[in-house]
Amino acid sequence: MVGDVEPLDATIGRLVRDVPDFPQPGVVFKDITPLLDDHEALTRTVAALAAAGRDAEGRVVVDRVVGMEARGFILAAPVALALGVGFVPVRKPGKLPWETRAVSYALEYGEETLEMHTDALDAGDRVLVVDDVLATGGTARATQQLVEQAGGSVHGVAVLLELSFLPGRATIGDLPLTALHVV
């Protein structure tokens, strides 16, 4: 530790708890609520995720931050604020009130569809995708497809946790990945 500050990786490891057999038997759910309840840890986490939307000199290099339902929203919205850019929600079907485009994908324990408003991005927008966990990579890949269908490009993916025993990193291919804690 430097001074009295615990490294962020250690803080995340300490505050994120495992919940076995949730949402179904055999799945170990990563509960981030203790981290969200810790102001200092949450502040440091948002700053670290936002760094993925900056260049080496600290300049913002993205036009939007896209967060996926539901815990991705919790992290992506303050990251967008930290970068001074807009936040775009990606949601499950029927949750967005305007015209949408959709992509279906496989996840660790089933299949899902994500939607984004058709007018959420401008052509050429550079996007930082933010989520809580990178597991199989299906959600991030589907979000990348939604962004590209809208004429945007994904600058990178930033996540709180990467589950390295699942194929998420391989699924997202050559997209730059920032993972604050790898399990």
N, C-alpha and C positions, 0 to 999 in steps of 0.2 A: 504494500500500500504506500502511496505517496501521501505524506502527512497523515491526516485523519480520514481521508477519502478512500473508501473501498472501491476497487475497480468496478466499472459498470457491469462487466461480465459476471463477476462474483455476486453483485447485488441482484442481478436478474436471476441467477441460479438459486440464490437464497430465497427470493420472494415469489417465484413462480412455483406453484405446487402441483403435484400430480394427483389426479382424481381417477382411480381405476374404474373401468367398466362404465364410462360415460362418454358419449351418449348411448352406447350399447356395449354389451359384453366383449371383452378383448381389446377395447380401445382405452388408452391412457390419455385422458384429457389434460391439457396444460392450462391450468387456471391462473390467469394473469391478474385477477382482482386484487390480491395483496400488493402487487406492484403499483396498480392504479391508485391504491389508497395511500401510497407513500409519496408525498409531494416531491421530495428531493429526487427519488428514484424515477418518478414519472417525468420530471423536468429534464433530468439527464438523458433519459431514454428518448424523449422527443428531440432534444438537441442532436443526439447521435444519429437518429433516423434522418433528420433534416440535413445532416452533413452529406448524405448521399445525393442530395439535390444541388450541391455546390461544387464548384471546381476547386483546384488546388489553392487558388488565391482567395477562396471564400465567396466568390460571386455566384449568385443563383443562376442555374443553367436549365431550369425547368419552368414551364408555363402553368402547369397544373399538378396537383397531387390527387391520385385516384386511390380510394380506399374501398375495400370489399366488405360486404356485410358479414358479420356484424361487428366483430371486435376490431376489424381493420378500420372501421369508422372512428373508433375511440382514439386510435393512434394517428390516423391520417389527417384528421381535421386540425389538430394542433400543429402537426408538421407543416401543413399548408400555411397556417398562420405564421409559423417561425420563418418560413421562406418568403412570405409576402405574396403568395399566389392563391388561386382558387382551389377549392376542394370539389371533387366529383365523386358522388357515391355510385358504387356498383352493387346492385341488389338482386335478390331472388325474384322470380317472376311475380308480377302483379303488385309489386310494392312501390313502383315509381308511377307518378300520376300523369306522365306525359308520354309521347311516342317514344318507343324504345327499340333497340336492336338487342339480339340475344345470342348467346353461345352456350352450348351444353358441353359438359366435361365429366370425367370420372374423378371421384375423390377417394380418400383412404377407406371409407366405409359406405360407398354408394355412388349415386350419380346426382348431378345438380345442373341447374341452368342459372346463368347470370344475365342481368340486363343493365343497360346504361341508356340514358336519354340520347336520342338521336342528335340533339343540339348541344350536348355537354362539352364537346371539344371543337376547336377550330382546326381546319386543315393545317398541318405543320406543327401543331402543339407538341412540345416535348413534355413527357409525363414521367413522374416518379410514382411507381406503384408501391403502396405501403399496406402491409398486413401484419397480423400478430404472429402467425406461424407459417413457415414453409414446410409442408409435409410431402405430399406426392407431387406438388407443383401444378396440379390441375387448375386451381383457382387463379394462380398467377398467369398461367398460360392462357386461360380463357379471357382474363382481363386484358392481356396483351392483344389478343385477337380483336376484342371490342375496341380497343384504342386504335389499332391499325385500320379497322373497318371505318372508323370515324376520320381517318386521314392523319392521325397523330403517330408519334413514335415513342416507344418506351425507352427512357434514358437509363433506367435501372429499377431494380426491385430492392426494397428495404424492409426487413422483417425483424421483429423482436427475437424470435426463436427459429432456428433451423433444426429439423429433425433429420440428422445426417444418416440415419438408418433407413430412411425412405428416399425415393428417387427424385425429390424435388429439384435439386440442383441440375440433374441431367434433363429433367422435363423442361426447364426454362432455357436450356441451351446456353447460348453465349451472352445472354443478358447479364449485365453487371449485377452482382448480388452483394448486398450489405446485410449480414446477419449479426446481430449484437450478441447472441449467445447460441452456441451450437451444442446440441445434445446428441 
